[in-house]
Amino acid sequence: MRDILEKNMIKSMTGYGKAECQIEKSKYCVEIRSVNGKGADVSLKTSLIPREKEVEIRKLIAQKLTRGNIDLFISKESISIDGDKQINKDVLKGYLAQIQELRSECSEFNKIDDTSLMSTLLRMPDVIESKKDELSEDEWNTLLKAINDAIDNINSFRCKEGESLYADLTEKVSNIEKYLQEVAQYEEERISQIRDRINNKLSEIKADSDGNRLEQEIIYYIEKLDINEEKVRLKQHCNYFRETLENEENPGKKLGFIAQEMGREINTMGSKANHHEIQKLVVKMKDELEKIKEQSLNIL
């Protein structure tokens, strides 16, 4: 099975990837999360990406992740005491000049020691300001590498999830094939029951009938209820589903279409069955098929 998985490498659309980088005195954490979706719906839930780079990042994510509802998060955390804070010297000098002026005019201000004064000044509006989040070209390239690493990590996550999906889907297809094989043991009994019901109805109404004509009608009626074609087509669809799963890249949408065709054959078989044991098997096949449909929605 490992060889097959490495060959087809089906991927889940659900995934999570994370990467980090350091730019000056700040740590940037990049996270990407995805769930299933019809196309590539990329949301940049961060203000740390320069606006002129947003289109580039959306295209990059859509190209590498192909499909899904994808969210990109970037957080920034200081890793030093001063971090990304700095003193606005011009504002601080302005406050100091005003204090010196007040000291010359009012002796009460001279009683304030320099340590208390400086502590107060540093808490004044606009004295401490954050450095701008604008990134240089080299800094942007560092962050871009972290974004690419996070994309690679979510792809690895999707591959691991894909292995579980592969095993689960192939098991469910095999279950449908097993139930389909079990139908054969009831075929002869089913035909006999249909024939007996027709004869019993005729006996109840005491109808006179031409034996040859009646036999022809019974044969015609039984042929209309024949399920051999449905059984053959369902088997073919199961084989096609497995081949698509194993050989095609990003088969999710196609698998959904094949599952629909499988459902048509199972439903038709159920409507023609006229046998309670076959109906039970049809219900079991439907149950497996519903699980297949749900899982196929999550395949890339």
Helices and strands as residue ranges (DSSP letters): H 2-8, E 15-23, E 26-35, E 40-45, G 51-53, H 54-65, E 68-78, E 85-87, H 89-105, G 107-111, H 114-122, E 128-130, H 137-183, G 184-186, H 187-205, H 211-224, H 228-247, H 252-272, H 276-296
